[in-house]
């Protein structure tokens, strides 16, 4: 791919590029998007700046740009999906790397404002409660996740484990 369009593709996910090339492409994408905003603010530039910041793990800034895109076009599904992904990645980082399940849960609950039926978010909320041994709340979240994605083996496993932790072996065995 050549020309400016290359910079509107997320360079951080292109595994053929070195880190230096990725950083250069992110810088160029940011520059072109900012120039675009000076000419005429629009959803594409805001969404792209959200992508640039997400790639750089500037989560709060990414969310801010995606929200600006949604202000331009209220039901812009790409920005909604991107915000949810930011909250998922940010929440996982808070929970797994920073050992802060409460903060992880706060971020994940923000994702639910954009899609209350996202089984991945509900599963991660369940995990955040489970690591704190709050099995009653974990169960609620896993049951919601399971109701949304009954074929997910990962969710089924988490639900079974929670049933077992609560001494509900019959319920765990009933899940096939």
NORKAKA-V291385 format. One record per residue. SS is DSSP state (H for helix, E for strand, L for the rest). PSI is psi as a letter, one per 30 degrees, with the letter a starting at -180 (none if undefined). BURIAL is + if it has 16 or more other C-alpha atoms within 10 Angstrom, else -. Layout:
{{SS,PSI,BURIAL} {SS,PSI,BURIAL}}
//
This chain:
{{L,k,-} {L,l,-} {L,a,-} {H,e,-} {H,e,-} {H,e,-} {H,f,+} {H,g,+} {L,k,+} {L,j,+} {H,f,+} {H,f,+} {H,f,-} {L,j,-} {L,f,-} {L,f,-} {L,k,-} {L,l,-} {H,e,-} {H,e,-} {H,e,-} {H,e,+} {H,e,+} {H,e,-} {H,e,+} {H,e,+} {H,e,-} {H,e,+} {H,e,+} {H,e,+} {H,e,-} {H,e,+} {H,e,+} {H,e,+} {H,e,-} {H,e,-} {H,e,-} {H,e,-} {H,e,-} {L,j,-} {L,k,+} {L,l,+} {H,e,+} {H,e,+} {H,e,+} {H,e,+} {H,e,+} {H,e,+} {H,e,+} {H,e,+} {H,e,+} {H,e,+} {H,e,+} {H,e,+} {H,e,+} {L,g,-} {L,g,-} {L,i,-} {H,e,+} {H,e,-} {H,e,+} {H,e,+} {H,e,+} {H,e,+} {H,e,+} {H,e,+} {H,e,+} {H,e,+} {H,e,+} {H,f,+} {H,e,-} {H,e,-} {L,j,-} {L,e,-} {L,h,-} {L,j,+} {H,e,-} {H,e,-} {H,e,+} {H,e,+} {H,e,-} {H,e,+} {H,e,+} {H,e,+} {H,e,+} {H,e,+} {H,e,+} {H,e,+} {H,e,+} {H,e,+} {H,e,+} {H,e,+} {H,e,+} {H,e,+} {H,e,+} {H,e,-} {H,e,-} {L,g,-} {L,h,-} {L,i,-} {H,f,+} {H,e,+} {H,e,+} {H,e,+} {H,e,+} {H,e,-} {H,e,+} {H,e,+} {H,f,+} {H,e,+} {H,e,+} {L,f,+} {L,f,-} {L,f,-} {L,j,-} {L,f,-} {L,h,-} {L,j,+} {H,e,+} {H,e,+} {H,e,+} {H,e,+} {H,e,+} {H,e,+} {H,e,+} {H,e,+} {H,e,+} {H,e,+} {H,e,+} {H,e,+} {L,f,-} {L,g,-} {L,g,-} {L,i,-} {H,f,+} {H,e,-} {H,e,+} {H,e,+} {H,e,+} {H,e,+} {H,e,+} {H,e,+} {H,e,+} {H,e,+} {H,e,+} {H,e,+} {H,f,-} {H,f,+} {L,i,+} {L,f,-} {L,f,-} {L,j,-} {H,e,-} {H,e,-} {H,e,+} {H,e,+} {H,e,-} {H,e,+} {H,e,+} {H,e,+} {H,e,+} {H,e,+} {H,e,+} {H,e,+} {H,f,-} {L,g,-} {L,g,-} {L,i,-} {H,e,-} {H,e,-} {H,e,-} {H,e,+} {H,f,-} {H,f,-} {L,k,-} {L,none,-}}
//
